[in-house]
Amino acid sequence: MDEMSAGWVRFEAPPAGVRSFLVSLVAEDTDEAAKLSREQLQPRLFRREPVALDFRHVSVCTQSFLHALLYEAIRLSWAVQTPIYVENAAPGVVTGIQLVDNYARGG
């Protein structure tokens, strides 16, 4: 496993059968991102079901959007040791996700 996929946020295609969510449907709406996290991602992670986030058609994201989408999900993912897969993310989006991942796990 390379350093990009060593943690619980993995920048790779998910295994077959993992539920994928198209992020562009809520792009840059922090309220909708938080709702997606709270109602879809976190319950699945709590049940130890991996999830995938497809960033297709999303070229940039604000840190506030990524925080709303990922902060609690990443903390839960780490606690239950269940991965969040990220696919089709542009380099700038990957950097933002890595930032949220770093501070979410740090407390």
Secondary structure, DSSP 4 states (H G I P E B T S, - for coil): --GGGSSSEE-SPPPTT-EEEEGGGTTT-HHHHHHHIIIIIHHHHHTT--EEEE-TT-----HHHHHHHHHHHHHHHHHHT--EEEES--HHHHHHHHHHHHHHHH-
